[in-house]
Amino acid sequence: MIKRWIVFIAGMNFLAIGIILNTKSMLGVGSINTIPYALSNILNISLGTVTMIVYSVFIILQFILIKKIDMQIIMQLPYSFLFGILLDFYDVFFNIIPHTLMTQFLLLSLAIILTALGAFMMILANIVLNPADGIVHTISEVYQKEFGTIKNIFDITAILLTTILCLISKGYIIGIGIGTILSAIFIGRCIALYQRSYNLHIAKKCI
């Protein structure tokens, strides 16, 4: 159990670093982070604080959908606060301003690699779901739809809501760009690569 917690906490940190480096690339954040990132800029409050609020809304929606108290969902609440703190810490720690397009893409590439690694490690630890994944999982369970299908719909909805929100409040779009598309394509592929590597490692240990 201790080993699982170590893997989980390390995964949280890698995920937080990946998200922050994604924002620093200025090429567009991951689809699920578009709403917190846009709200952070619109309301001029920290990304970590907005993420806590958005994740809390996701948790409330899960309870509304399942209509009962669930300990796995309750555990997402302290996770949300801790993750928000990590985001704000790494946002200050990585005081990076890319001055060339190459630097931007290098940051984005590193962000995708670390985001995928963090997500994979948290899945591997299997302690508590990220609320963004938790709401997708709950919707898929309640309406008996495939997780991947609901995930795609959820991500597209997040991008559309962000676009509308930005156009209404600012008159231009914040946080959506080529990086959003590349993150959507390659984070999943990287997670699959980590999974295959892990499976090979386990298989070799069993020989």
N, C-alpha and C positions, 0 to 999 in steps of 0.2 A: 504493500500500500504506500509506503514511504517513497519507493522508487516511482510509482505512478504520479505522486504529487510533485516530485522533482521534475519529471517529464512535463507535467501539466504547467507548472510555473515557468519553466524554461520556454515552453511553447507560447504562453501568454506574452512573454517578453519579446520573443522573435516576431510574433504577430503585431504587437504594438510598434516595434521598430520598423517593420515592413510598411505598416500603414503611414507612419510619419514620413519615411523616406519617399513614399509614393506622393505625399502632398508636397514635399520639398522639390520633387522633379518638375512640378508645375506643368505636367503634361495631361493631367486629369487623374482623379482618384478612382479607386475601385467602386463598382456600381453600388454596393451596399453602404459605402461610406459617403456617397454623394450628398445625402440629406444632412447628416451631421456636419459635414464640411461646409456646405452652403449656409446652413443656419449659423455656424460659427462665424462666418464672414459677415452675414447679414446683421446678426445681433451683436457682433463684436465681443463675443465671449469665447473662452477657450474651447478647443475641440474636445478635450476630455470631459468638460462639463456638459456640453451638448450631447456627447455620446452617452453619458450617464442617463440623461433625460430621455433620449430616444430609446435606449435599451430598456428603461423602466416602462415606457409605453408598450414595447414589445412584450414585456413580461405580463403586464395587465391584460393585454389582448389575449395572451395564451390562457390566462385564468378564465376570461370571458368565454373563450371557445370551448374549453373542456368542462367548465361549470363545476369545478371542484378544486380543492387544495392539493397541490402536488409538490412534494419535497424537492424533486429534481428542478422544477421551475423556480421554487423559492431560492434555491442555491444560486440561481442566475443573478439574483439581486446583489449579493456581496461581490460577485464576480464583476458586475457592471461598474460598481464604484471603484474597485481596485484597478480595473482596466482603464477607466477614465483617468485615474491618477497616473498610471504608467504612460498614457498618451501625452499628457501634459508634461511629464518629466522628460520624455524623449524628444518632445517638440522643442524644449529649451536646450537639451543636451546636444542635439544635432542641429547646430546653428549653421545650416548650409544654404548657400545661394548659388545655384549653378549659373555660370556665365556663358556656357556654350551649349549647343544642341546635343553634342556628344556627351557632355556631362549630365545633361538631363536624362538621356536614354540610359546611361550607365546607372544613375540613381534609380530609374524606373526598373531596370533589370534586376538590380540588387533587392529592390522592394518586393518584386514579384517572387523571387527566390525565398526571401525571408518570410513573407506572408504565407506562402505555401507550406514552408517548413513549420511555422508556428501552428497553422491550422492542422497539419498532419500530426504533430506531436500532441495536440490537445485531443484530437480524435483517438489517438493511440492510448492516451491516459484514461479516457472514458470516465471522467469525473463529473463534469458539468458542461452543458452546451453553451456556446456563445449565444446570447439572446437573439441575435440576427439569424442564426441557424435554428435556434429553438422555436421561433415563431413559424419558420418554414416547415420544420418537422411537425409542429402541432397542427398546422393547416392541412398538411398532407395526411396526417393520421385521422383528423376529424372528417375530412371530405374524401378519404380513401383514394388519394391521387398519388402518383409517383413523386418522390422527393425532388428529383431532377427537374420535373416539369414545373412544380410549384416554385422551385428556386429560380428558374428562368423567368417566370411570370413576375415573381417578387422583385428581381433585379431590374427588369424592364420598367415595372411600376415605380420603383425608387428613382430611376433616371428621369422618367416622365414627370413625377411630382417635383423633383429638384428643378427641372427645366421651367415648369410653370411657376414655381415659387420664386426663382431667380428673376424671371422676366417681369413678374408682377412687382417685386420689391426693388429690383435693381435696374431692370431694363436690359440686362445681359446675363449670359450663363456663367456660373461659377463651378469649377471643379470637374467639368465634363470635357473630355478630349480624347486624343489618341491613346493616352494612358489608360483610360477607362475601358476601351475596347481591348487593348493588349492584356490588361489585367484579367478581364473576363475570359479571354482565350487561354492564357498561359498558366494562370494560378491552378486551375483544375488539372492541366497537363503535368505540372510540377508535382502536385500532390500524388497523382497516379505514379509518377516516376519514383517518388519517395516510397510509396507503398510497395512497388515491385522490388526495389532495393532491399527494403525491410524483409519482405517475404523470402528473398534469396538468402539473406543473412540468417534467418530462422531455419531455412531448409538446410544450410551448410552446418549449422550447429546440431541438427538432428541426425546428420550422417555419422 
